[in-house]
Each structure stands twice: as C-alpha cells, then as structure tokens.
Amino acid sequence: MGEHGHDQGDTVEPVRAPLSAAHARALTLVLREAMDDVRRTVAVLAARVRDAHGARVWGPLGYTSWEAYCQAEFAISRAQAYRLLDVARALAAIHEAVAASTALSRTRDTDPAAAALDYGLSQRALIAVSGRMDDVTELITCHLAALAHSLHALDEPTVRTVVRQAVRDVLTAPPPALADPSADPVLAALRAVVDSLAAHTHTRSES
C-alpha cells in the first residue's frame, strides 16, 4: 500500500499527438463560427428588447417598471436590464445611420434584428460606446458618404467593416476634454459681474 505515495496532482497528462496546421485551422474556423453565433444572438436579443421596452410590455403583466419585469420574468438584475437597453439603443442608432447612408434592400430595413446581424459587434463593445453614439454614427455617416463617391454600391462586407472601425475608433479615442469654464462667454460674463460686485463692496468698506 505504501507504493502509492504520489499525490494525485502529480498525474502525468497523456501525450497528445502534435496538432497539424490543417487541424488548427479547422478548430479556429469552428471557434470563429461560434463567436459569430454569439454576436448574432446578441443582435436578435437587442432588437427584441427594444420592441418589448417600446411597447411597455410590463404594464399589461402587472409590473410597475421595466426592471421589475426583467427581474421577475428573467431573473436578471436592474443593471443587466438597463445594459440590455443600452445595447438595443446602440444597435438601433447604428442601423439608422447605415440605412440613411446606403441603398441596402428594403427587406433589411424592415427588420432591425436582421440588419444588425451583419455588424459583428459584441455586447461588451456596444455597452462601451452606448454613451458616445453621436460620435459613432457621425463616423459611420462620414465614412460611408466618402466611400459612396468612389464605389458604385456599398456591399454588406464594406458596411460591416465601416461600422466595426467606427466603433473601434471611438473606443480607442480618448474621452473629450472638459471645456474650460473661462471659455464659456456666459460664465465669463457672470464672473466679471461677480468680480465687479466684489470690488465695489470692497471699495465701500474702505470709504
């Protein structure tokens, strides 16, 4: 019995055959397809969330709010409920910018979920840029307009690339600097009035 003194953690892993480049490529392809499936699911979920929230679905079911509805029906927290709305609104804004700048088919315009499928954006990225959608849509509009002058038609892969690049640019750009209060003419005028009153008060106190 004393011969089995080795820890279980010392168990030697079985030797695996070397992975060929072809097998590695096949595994990578399967992994990429799985990631695309997740992004498609996020897009469809976001569209359904937007529809449900827009219809105020919680009211007829007896809930007092969106967060109460989500917690009771899907067991998700208040923060998760509102993150879903952020994703839905971000995708809606992107789709509107694309639809306004391209001549994609009308069938795609009637189904926001289907349109969002092609962008390939993760939920994390959409949440991260949800507060800067004006910047994202401006970039999308400008880039698509520039491409429209040089191309006969904007195909889906091109639009997808533009959208993903716009999101990436906003994510990597530093946040806008806070404006210098002294540069605001209203604040500057108010400050001048305050300074004038202070000086007048000081003069009277000395007289």
Short mmCIF file of the C-alpha atoms (twelve columns), coordinates in Angstrom:
data_MODEL
# 
_entry.id   MODEL 
# 
loop_
_atom_site.group_PDB 
_atom_site.id 
_atom_site.type_symbol 
_atom_site.label_atom_id 
_atom_site.label_alt_id 
_atom_site.label_comp_id 
_atom_site.label_asym_id 
_atom_site.label_seq_id 
_atom_site.Cartn_x 
_atom_site.Cartn_y 
_atom_site.Cartn_z 
_atom_site.pdbx_PDB_model_num 
ATOM 1   C CA . MET A 1   0.000   0.000   0.000   1 
ATOM 2   C CA . GLY A 2   2.969   2.287   0.640   1 
ATOM 3   C CA . GLU A 3   3.834   2.208   -3.037  1 
ATOM 4   C CA . HIS A 4   1.020   4.674   -3.821  1 
ATOM 5   C CA . GLY A 5   2.560   7.643   -2.073  1 
ATOM 6   C CA . HIS A 6   2.451   10.089  -5.024  1 
ATOM 7   C CA . ASP A 7   -0.087  12.964  -4.906  1 
ATOM 8   C CA . GLN A 8   -2.920  12.838  -7.367  1 
ATOM 9   C CA . GLY A 9   -1.778  16.213  -8.661  1 
ATOM 10  C CA . ASP A 10  1.394   14.565  -9.974  1 
ATOM 11  C CA . THR A 11  -0.590  12.557  -12.531 1 
ATOM 12  C CA . VAL A 12  1.102   12.864  -15.898 1 
ATOM 13  C CA . GLU A 13  -1.090  14.152  -18.709 1 
ATOM 14  C CA . PRO A 14  -1.336  11.768  -21.655 1 
ATOM 15  C CA . VAL A 15  0.934   12.706  -24.502 1 
ATOM 16  C CA . ARG A 16  -1.069  14.270  -27.298 1 
ATOM 17  C CA . ALA A 17  -0.228  13.940  -30.934 1 
ATOM 18  C CA . PRO A 18  1.186   17.136  -32.463 1 
ATOM 19  C CA . LEU A 19  -1.548  19.367  -33.873 1 
ATOM 20  C CA . SER A 20  -1.318  19.849  -37.607 1 
ATOM 21  C CA . ALA A 21  -1.795  23.255  -39.181 1 
ATOM 22  C CA . ALA A 22  -4.861  21.968  -41.009 1 
ATOM 23  C CA . HIS A 23  -6.461  20.742  -37.782 1 
ATOM 24  C CA . ALA A 24  -5.605  24.007  -36.014 1 
ATOM 25  C CA . ARG A 25  -7.210  25.960  -38.862 1 
ATOM 26  C CA . ALA A 26  -10.337 23.789  -38.678 1 
ATOM 27  C CA . LEU A 27  -10.642 24.365  -34.915 1 
ATOM 28  C CA . THR A 28  -10.177 28.088  -35.449 1 
ATOM 29  C CA . LEU A 29  -12.939 28.132  -38.052 1 
ATOM 30  C CA . VAL A 30  -15.331 26.370  -35.662 1 
ATOM 31  C CA . LEU A 31  -14.410 28.839  -32.913 1 
ATOM 32  C CA . ARG A 32  -14.988 31.808  -35.224 1 
ATOM 33  C CA . GLU A 33  -18.400 30.451  -36.214 1 
ATOM 34  C CA . ALA A 34  -19.317 30.075  -32.540 1 
ATOM 35  C CA . MET A 35  -18.299 33.690  -31.843 1 
ATOM 36  C CA . ASP A 36  -20.357 34.878  -34.812 1 
ATOM 37  C CA . ASP A 37  -23.321 32.918  -33.475 1 
ATOM 38  C CA . VAL A 38  -22.989 34.700  -30.121 1 
ATOM 39  C CA . ARG A 39  -22.888 38.118  -31.814 1 
ATOM 40  C CA . ARG A 40  -25.937 37.244  -33.903 1 
ATOM 41  C CA . THR A 41  -27.768 36.174  -30.760 1 
ATOM 42  C CA . VAL A 42  -26.872 39.478  -29.079 1 
ATOM 43  C CA . ALA A 43  -28.234 41.406  -32.054 1 
ATOM 44  C CA . VAL A 44  -31.522 39.498  -32.116 1 
ATOM 45  C CA . LEU A 45  -31.886 39.822  -28.341 1 
ATOM 46  C CA . ALA A 46  -31.241 43.565  -28.540 1 
ATOM 47  C CA . ALA A 47  -33.947 44.006  -31.177 1 
ATOM 48  C CA . ARG A 48  -36.447 42.020  -29.115 1 
ATOM 49  C CA . VAL A 49  -35.567 44.051  -26.007 1 
ATOM 50  C CA . ARG A 50  -36.162 47.289  -27.881 1 
ATOM 51  C CA . ASP A 51  -39.548 46.049  -29.124 1 
ATOM 52  C CA . ALA A 52  -40.625 44.927  -25.650 1 
ATOM 53  C CA . HIS A 53  -39.475 48.115  -23.946 1 
ATOM 54  C CA . GLY A 54  -41.032 50.327  -26.612 1 
ATOM 55  C CA . ALA A 55  -44.361 48.540  -26.131 1 
ATOM 56  C CA . ARG A 56  -44.078 48.928  -22.329 1 
ATOM 57  C CA . VAL A 57  -44.727 45.222  -22.036 1 
ATOM 58  C CA . TRP A 58  -44.510 45.270  -18.236 1 
ATOM 59  C CA . GLY A 59  -47.750 47.215  -17.767 1 
ATOM 60  C CA . PRO A 60  -50.286 44.621  -19.009 1 
ATOM 61  C CA . LEU A 61  -48.472 41.944  -16.999 1 
ATOM 62  C CA . GLY A 62  -48.894 43.850  -13.767 1 
ATOM 63  C CA . TYR A 63  -45.319 45.066  -13.222 1 
ATOM 64  C CA . THR A 64  -44.539 48.601  -12.170 1 
ATOM 65  C CA . SER A 65  -41.372 49.038  -14.257 1 
ATOM 66  C CA . TRP A 66  -39.020 47.553  -16.824 1 
ATOM 67  C CA . GLU A 67  -36.574 46.482  -14.126 1 
ATOM 68  C CA . ALA A 68  -39.297 44.782  -12.068 1 
ATOM 69  C CA . TYR A 69  -40.479 42.956  -15.187 1 
ATOM 70  C CA . CYS A 70  -36.962 41.758  -16.076 1 
ATOM 71  C CA . GLN A 71  -36.221 40.625  -12.542 1 
ATOM 72  C CA . ALA A 72  -39.455 38.632  -12.230 1 
ATOM 73  C CA . GLU A 73  -39.598 37.168  -15.728 1 
ATOM 74  C CA . PHE A 74  -35.918 36.556  -16.468 1 
ATOM 75  C CA . ALA A 75  -34.190 36.707  -13.061 1 
ATOM 76  C CA . ILE A 76  -31.781 39.425  -14.140 1 
ATOM 77  C CA . SER A 77  -30.657 42.416  -12.126 1 
ATOM 78  C CA . ARG A 78  -31.590 46.053  -12.621 1 
ATOM 79  C CA . ALA A 79  -28.121 46.743  -14.052 1 
ATOM 80  C CA . GLN A 80  -28.425 43.887  -16.547 1 
ATOM 81  C CA . ALA A 81  -31.893 45.055  -17.584 1 
ATOM 82  C CA . TYR A 82  -30.619 48.514  -18.441 1 
ATOM 83  C CA . ARG A 83  -27.475 47.186  -20.117 1 
ATOM 84  C CA . LEU A 84  -29.777 45.330  -22.497 1 
ATOM 85  C CA . LEU A 85  -31.445 48.646  -23.299 1 
ATOM 86  C CA . ASP A 86  -28.037 50.247  -23.921 1 
ATOM 87  C CA . VAL A 87  -27.208 47.501  -26.425 1 
ATOM 88  C CA . ALA A 88  -30.598 47.798  -28.116 1 
ATOM 89  C CA . ARG A 89  -30.363 51.578  -28.457 1 
ATOM 90  C CA . ALA A 90  -26.784 51.444  -29.717 1 
ATOM 91  C CA . LEU A 91  -27.672 48.944  -32.431 1 
ATOM 92  C CA . ALA A 92  -30.739 50.963  -33.396 1 
ATOM 93  C CA . ALA A 93  -28.655 54.130  -33.769 1 
ATOM 94  C CA . ILE A 94  -26.078 52.291  -35.881 1 
ATOM 95  C CA . HIS A 95  -28.731 50.798  -38.122 1 
ATOM 96  C CA . GLU A 96  -30.387 54.168  -38.648 1 
ATOM 97  C CA . ALA A 97  -27.047 55.699  -39.642 1 
ATOM 98  C CA . VAL A 98  -26.371 52.856  -42.068 1 
ATOM 99  C CA . ALA A 99  -29.872 52.882  -43.535 1 
ATOM 100 C CA . ALA A 100 -29.667 56.638  -44.112 1 
ATOM 101 C CA . SER A 101 -26.312 56.339  -45.871 1 
ATOM 102 C CA . THR A 102 -26.754 53.247  -48.032 1 
ATOM 103 C CA . ALA A 103 -29.120 51.700  -50.522 1 
ATOM 104 C CA . LEU A 104 -29.414 48.314  -48.845 1 
ATOM 105 C CA . SER A 105 -32.525 46.299  -49.638 1 
ATOM 106 C CA . ARG A 106 -35.867 47.320  -48.173 1 
ATOM 107 C CA . THR A 107 -36.307 43.869  -46.661 1 
ATOM 108 C CA . ARG A 108 -33.350 44.530  -44.400 1 
ATOM 109 C CA . ASP A 109 -34.746 47.911  -43.378 1 
ATOM 110 C CA . THR A 110 -37.967 46.328  -42.147 1 
ATOM 111 C CA . ASP A 111 -36.207 44.005  -39.702 1 
ATOM 112 C CA . PRO A 112 -33.691 45.714  -37.386 1 
ATOM 113 C CA . ALA A 113 -32.644 42.347  -35.981 1 
ATOM 114 C CA . ALA A 114 -31.666 41.031  -39.408 1 
ATOM 115 C CA . ALA A 115 -29.826 44.245  -40.248 1 
ATOM 116 C CA . ALA A 116 -27.864 44.132  -37.010 1 
ATOM 117 C CA . LEU A 117 -26.673 40.603  -37.665 1 
ATOM 118 C CA . ASP A 118 -24.044 41.700  -40.159 1 
ATOM 119 C CA . TYR A 119 -22.196 44.176  -37.988 1 
ATOM 120 C CA . GLY A 120 -20.444 41.572  -35.853 1 
ATOM 121 C CA . LEU A 121 -20.331 43.735  -32.736 1 
ATOM 122 C CA . SER A 122 -20.058 42.250  -29.264 1 
ATOM 123 C CA . GLN A 123 -22.347 43.178  -26.393 1 
ATOM 124 C CA . ARG A 124 -19.335 44.490  -24.481 1 
ATOM 125 C CA . ALA A 125 -18.351 46.847  -27.316 1 
ATOM 126 C CA . LEU A 126 -21.899 48.142  -27.706 1 
ATOM 127 C CA . ILE A 127 -22.226 48.848  -23.995 1 
ATOM 128 C CA . ALA A 128 -18.843 50.591  -24.016 1 
ATOM 129 C CA . VAL A 129 -19.861 53.019  -26.793 1 
ATOM 130 C CA . SER A 130 -23.514 53.429  -25.800 1 
ATOM 131 C CA . GLY A 131 -22.768 56.802  -24.214 1 
ATOM 132 C CA . ARG A 132 -20.954 58.089  -27.318 1 
ATOM 133 C CA . MET A 133 -23.319 57.050  -30.092 1 
ATOM 134 C CA . ASP A 134 -23.285 60.527  -31.639 1 
ATOM 135 C CA . ASP A 135 -19.564 60.071  -32.287 1 
ATOM 136 C CA . VAL A 136 -20.064 56.551  -33.670 1 
ATOM 137 C CA . THR A 137 -22.892 57.475  -36.029 1 
ATOM 138 C CA . GLU A 138 -21.060 60.581  -37.235 1 
ATOM 139 C CA . LEU A 139 -18.041 58.467  -38.181 1 
ATOM 140 C CA . ILE A 140 -20.241 55.888  -39.903 1 
ATOM 141 C CA . THR A 141 -22.073 58.554  -41.894 1 
ATOM 142 C CA . CYS A 142 -18.875 60.351  -42.947 1 
ATOM 143 C CA . HIS A 143 -17.035 57.174  -43.959 1 
ATOM 144 C CA . LEU A 144 -19.971 55.727  -45.877 1 
ATOM 145 C CA . ALA A 145 -20.515 59.032  -47.674 1 
ATOM 146 C CA . ALA A 146 -16.849 59.127  -48.691 1 
ATOM 147 C CA . LEU A 147 -16.979 55.550  -49.949 1 
ATOM 148 C CA . ALA A 148 -20.203 56.164  -51.840 1 
ATOM 149 C CA . HIS A 149 -18.388 58.691  -54.051 1 
ATOM 150 C CA . SER A 150 -15.735 56.152  -55.037 1 
ATOM 151 C CA . LEU A 151 -17.807 52.956  -55.264 1 
ATOM 152 C CA . HIS A 152 -20.797 52.082  -57.421 1 
ATOM 153 C CA . ALA A 153 -22.508 50.346  -54.485 1 
ATOM 154 C CA . LEU A 154 -21.777 49.718  -50.838 1 
ATOM 155 C CA . ASP A 155 -21.966 45.983  -50.225 1 
ATOM 156 C CA . GLU A 156 -22.569 44.418  -46.825 1 
ATOM 157 C CA . PRO A 157 -18.933 43.467  -46.077 1 
ATOM 158 C CA . THR A 158 -17.885 47.087  -46.702 1 
ATOM 159 C CA . VAL A 159 -20.635 48.464  -44.471 1 
ATOM 160 C CA . ARG A 160 -19.754 45.964  -41.760 1 
ATOM 161 C CA . THR A 161 -16.100 47.000  -41.904 1 
ATOM 162 C CA . VAL A 162 -17.011 50.699  -41.663 1 
ATOM 163 C CA . VAL A 163 -19.284 50.116  -38.663 1 
ATOM 164 C CA . ARG A 164 -16.750 47.998  -36.799 1 
ATOM 165 C CA . GLN A 165 -13.981 50.518  -37.492 1 
ATOM 166 C CA . ALA A 166 -16.124 53.402  -36.259 1 
ATOM 167 C CA . VAL A 167 -16.827 51.584  -33.001 1 
ATOM 168 C CA . ARG A 168 -13.148 50.714  -32.640 1 
ATOM 169 C CA . ASP A 169 -12.082 54.314  -33.288 1 
ATOM 170 C CA . VAL A 170 -14.441 55.649  -30.627 1 
ATOM 171 C CA . LEU A 171 -13.356 53.002  -28.120 1 
ATOM 172 C CA . THR A 172 -9.679  53.789  -28.599 1 
ATOM 173 C CA . ALA A 173 -10.031 57.571  -28.773 1 
ATOM 174 C CA . PRO A 174 -9.505  59.494  -25.529 1 
ATOM 175 C CA . PRO A 175 -12.686 60.920  -23.995 1 
ATOM 176 C CA . PRO A 176 -13.399 64.545  -24.917 1 
ATOM 177 C CA . ALA A 177 -11.713 67.031  -22.631 1 
ATOM 178 C CA . LEU A 178 -13.907 69.054  -20.314 1 
ATOM 179 C CA . ALA A 179 -14.458 72.566  -21.546 1 
ATOM 180 C CA . ASP A 180 -12.587 75.335  -19.762 1 
ATOM 181 C CA . PRO A 181 -15.261 77.257  -17.814 1 
ATOM 182 C CA . SER A 182 -13.473 80.508  -18.626 1 
ATOM 183 C CA . ALA A 183 -14.017 79.832  -22.334 1 
ATOM 184 C CA . ASP A 184 -17.792 79.943  -21.905 1 
ATOM 185 C CA . PRO A 185 -18.863 83.556  -22.648 1 
ATOM 186 C CA . VAL A 186 -21.846 83.312  -20.284 1 
ATOM 187 C CA . LEU A 187 -19.701 82.106  -17.414 1 
ATOM 188 C CA . ALA A 188 -17.052 84.693  -18.236 1 
ATOM 189 C CA . ALA A 189 -19.663 87.477  -18.129 1 
ATOM 190 C CA . LEU A 190 -21.074 86.155  -14.869 1 
ATOM 191 C CA . ARG A 191 -17.613 86.019  -13.372 1 
ATOM 192 C CA . ALA A 192 -16.989 89.630  -14.453 1 
ATOM 193 C CA . VAL A 193 -20.198 90.722  -12.721 1 
ATOM 194 C CA . VAL A 194 -19.228 88.896  -9.534  1 
ATOM 195 C CA . ASP A 195 -15.730 90.397  -9.612  1 
ATOM 196 C CA . SER A 196 -17.209 93.866  -10.174 1 
ATOM 197 C CA . LEU A 197 -19.606 93.491  -7.251  1 
ATOM 198 C CA . ALA A 198 -16.804 92.232  -5.032  1 
ATOM 199 C CA . ALA A 199 -14.596 95.201  -5.959  1 
ATOM 200 C CA . HIS A 200 -17.453 97.652  -5.362  1 
ATOM 201 C CA . THR A 201 -18.189 96.131  -1.964  1 
ATOM 202 C CA . HIS A 202 -14.516 96.294  -1.029  1 
ATOM 203 C CA . THR A 203 -14.340 99.994  -2.074  1 
ATOM 204 C CA . ARG A 204 -17.348 100.932 0.032   1 
ATOM 205 C CA . SER A 205 -15.929 99.122  3.056   1 
ATOM 206 C CA . GLU A 206 -12.744 101.191 2.807   1 
ATOM 207 C CA . SER A 207 -14.532 104.555 2.474   1 
# 
